[in-house]
Amino acid sequence: MDRGQLMAQIVGRGWAGAIGAAMAAGVLALWGCGGEKQEKASPDGKADGSNPSDRGGGARPTELGAMTIGFSQLGAEGDWRTAETDSIRGEAQRLGVSLKFADGQSRQEKQISDVKAFILQDVDAIILAPIVETGWEPVLRDAKRANIPVFLVDRGVDVSDESLYVTLIASDFVEEGRLAADWMAYELGGKANIAELQGTVGAAPAIDRKRGFAEEIAKHEGMKIIASQSGDFRRSVGKEVMEGILAAHADELDAVFAHNDDMAMGAIEAIARHGLEPGVDIVVVSIDGVRAAFEAMVAGTLNCTVECNPLLGPKVFDAIRRHATGEELPKWIRVEDQVFDQTTAADVIGSRRY
């Protein structure tokens, strides 16, 4: 198989085959892909949150321009997060939505407090980008009791009752890990000692990308992870972690898999500082597809990035509109992504929007 065939196969999996792969891997057991029947408010007048018109205090608006919506963003740890925030804010402005924005500052307790504030303000919907999967059930139950629908973006939550949120709008993180492993296995002939820079501990993309990557490299006896540590999705931490890994494993290391581009940029700095040539002496593969990653691929220091599209604003507000008018939504609205490497980066960098 030549490189062109490989990229076509990888992109094909990423666009058309990922849903089946995710189902086989059990991803949808958590996110419950498929619509659920909406229920009416209970006889005691307390709405269950599944239908925006069933509101104890009156009907919610069905037009986006009449809505006030709260957006709890987990923080601003890198270019990808900034692009997502800008996309949601920009789309809200375009549609005339009154958007209340809260920066969680990378702390779940701050995000929970922000969501509680939105509930007290009786917003018409909440957009939540959760920093980690667990610990959300109590505040989501508060939102449901107030009949405020919650829309998750880019990360899922682990709850016992999936009716606590309307839908998740996100990429398939498990498949992203698989795609990164596929590319690396092809490039290195199925033989590599790998350092893994994990994302934030407990975050859905960190958990799922690690899982998908591990599942795929397990198919190649010559590929193994010899060091794995969290870089918290941050460039500075990725650099620090990579420096420690190089101090222990520089002589045996063939490749780096970073859970996001920002950590990969930090790793590239650390590799160069160690006197090695990133992208040549050590192959670097990451996920997100931010512009800095394309610049690094053009420069030859990053070998491959798996896109995770942050431009979620249009999809989020379309889902809110559809739900407000009574349409049943699947529990997971999948965002389609692509794979890029050094052979294609220069051709597409001019069209990148983030």
C-alpha positions, -999 to 999 in steps of 0.1 A, spaced: 0 0 0 15 34 -9 10 66 11 -18 78 -11 -38 46 -5 -30 48 32 -43 84 35 -74 75 16 -80 46 38 -74 66 70 -96 95 58 -123 70 48 -123 55 82 -124 90 98 -153 101 77 -174 71 69 -163 42 90 -158 57 124 -194 54 136 -192 16 132 -158 14 148 -169 35 177 -200 13 183 -178 -18 182 -155 -2 207 -184 6 230 -181 44 228 -218 48 223 -225 29 254 -214 61 272 -229 86 249 -260 66 238 -261 74 201 -297 75 189 -328 96 196 -349 93 227 -386 99 230 -394 132 246 -416 131 276 -440 157 290 -439 174 323 -451 154 353 -486 160 367 -471 180 397 -460 207 372 -423 199 374 -408 197 340 -383 169 333 -362 190 310 -366 168 279 -390 192 261 -383 229 261 -420 238 259 -428 219 291 -418 246 316 -433 251 349 -428 289 347 -439 292 311 -428 282 276 -393 286 264 -388 306 232 -384 286 200 -365 313 180 -328 315 187 -329 353 185 -352 354 215 -331 331 236 -306 338 264 -280 309 265 -253 302 290 -219 289 277 -196 272 303 -162 269 287 -136 249 306 -108 273 300 -83 285 274 -55 261 274 -45 264 238 -53 275 202 -79 248 198 -100 259 228 -98 295 217 -110 286 182 -140 267 197 -149 297 220 -146 321 191 -168 299 169 -196 297 195 -194 333 204 -193 344 167 -223 322 157 -243 335 187 -236 371 176 -246 363 140 -279 347 151 -288 375 176 -285 351 206 -279 367 240 -249 346 251 -237 345 287 -201 333 287 -182 318 317 -145 308 317 -141 278 340 -103 285 343 -96 248 340 -113 240 373 -144 218 375 -156 235 407 -156 268 389 -176 253 360 -201 238 383 -206 272 400 -210 288 366 -237 263 355 -255 269 388 -254 306 381 -269 301 347 -297 280 363 -304 308 388 -305 333 358 -331 310 342 -313 309 308 -331 291 280 -303 266 274 -268 258 286 -238 249 264 -213 229 285 -177 220 275 -169 198 306 -133 196 317 -136 160 330 -162 133 325 -174 127 361 -189 148 388 -216 165 368 -248 146 378 -260 168 407 -258 201 388 -272 186 356 -301 173 377 -306 209 389 -308 221 353 -333 193 344 -355 203 373 -354 239 361 -363 226 326 -331 241 311 -318 218 283 -280 212 284 -260 207 252 -225 192 256 -197 203 232 -165 184 224 -164 163 256 -189 138 271 -200 132 307 -203 100 326 -238 101 342 -263 74 351 -292 92 334 -286 103 298 -317 125 299 -297 150 319 -284 164 286 -299 167 252 -270 157 230 -232 157 227 -217 175 197 -181 161 194 -156 142 174 -149 105 179 -118 106 202 -113 69 202 -112 69 164 -88 98 165 -64 77 186 -67 49 161 -60 71 131 -29 85 147 -17 49 154 -25 38 119 -4 66 104 25 60 128 25 22 122 26 28 84 54 54 86 76 34 110 69 0 95 51 -13 125 82 -10 148 86 19 173 93 28 209 68 55 216 64 83 242 28 93 249 19 128 261 -16 124 276 -41 152 280 -58 163 312 -63 134 336 -100 124 336 -109 143 304 -128 125 278 -104 131 249 -74 120 270 -92 88 280 -105 80 246 -75 90 225 -53 69 247 -76 40 244 -79 42 206 -41 45 201 -34 16 225 -59 -7 207 -44 0 173 -7 -3 182 -15 -36 200 -19 -50 165 18 -45 158 42 -65 180 70 -41 173 52 -11 186 52 -2 223 47 27 246 78 30 268 68 63 285 34 79 291 26 110 312 0 137 313 9 171 297 -25 186 307 -31 196 270 -7 225 275 24 234 255 45 243 285 37 211 304 42 190 273 77 205 269 85 198 305 72 163 304 91 156 272 123 168 286 120 143 314 112 115 290 142 123 268 165 123 299 154 87 305 148 73 270 164 95 243 186 67 230 157 43 224 129 66 215 115 65 179 82 85 181 60 107 201 22 106 202 7 138 217 -30 140 226 -31 175 212 -10 198 190 -1 222 218 17 194 237 33 183 204 47 218 200 62 216 235 76 182 227 92 195 195 109 223 215 122 197 240 135 174 212 154 202 195 168 214 228 181 179 234 201 180 202 179 158 182 159 167 150 122 166 156 103 150 127 134 131 116 152 116 146 119 113 164 86 111 146 59 133 161 22 127 157 -6 147 173 -43 155 173 -63 187 167 -51 203 134 -45 239 145 -27 262 122 5 259 143 5 222 136 4 229 98 32 254 101 52 227 119 45 201 93 56 225 65 88 232 85 93 194 89 92 192 127 57 177 130 49 146 109 12 142 112 -19 157 129 -54 142 131 -79 169 129 -104 176 157 -126 204 143 -133 231 170 -156 251 148 -187 239 166 -208 270 168 -231 263 138 -237 227 149 -244 237 185 -270 264 177 -286 243 150 -291 215 176 -306 241 201 -330 253 174 -340 219 164 -346 208 200 -366 240 208 -390 232 179 -396 197 192 -373 177 170 -358 145 185 -320 146 184 -295 117 186 -275 116 218 -243 121 198 -239 145 168 -206 134 154 -182 159 140 -163 146 109 -125 150 109 -95 144 86 -59 133 87 -31 155 74 7 149 71 37 166 57 28 156 21 -5 176 22 2 204 47 16 230 24 -13 225 0 -41 232 26 -25 255 51 -39 286 34 -75 273 39 -72 266 76 -94 287 97 -79 280 131 
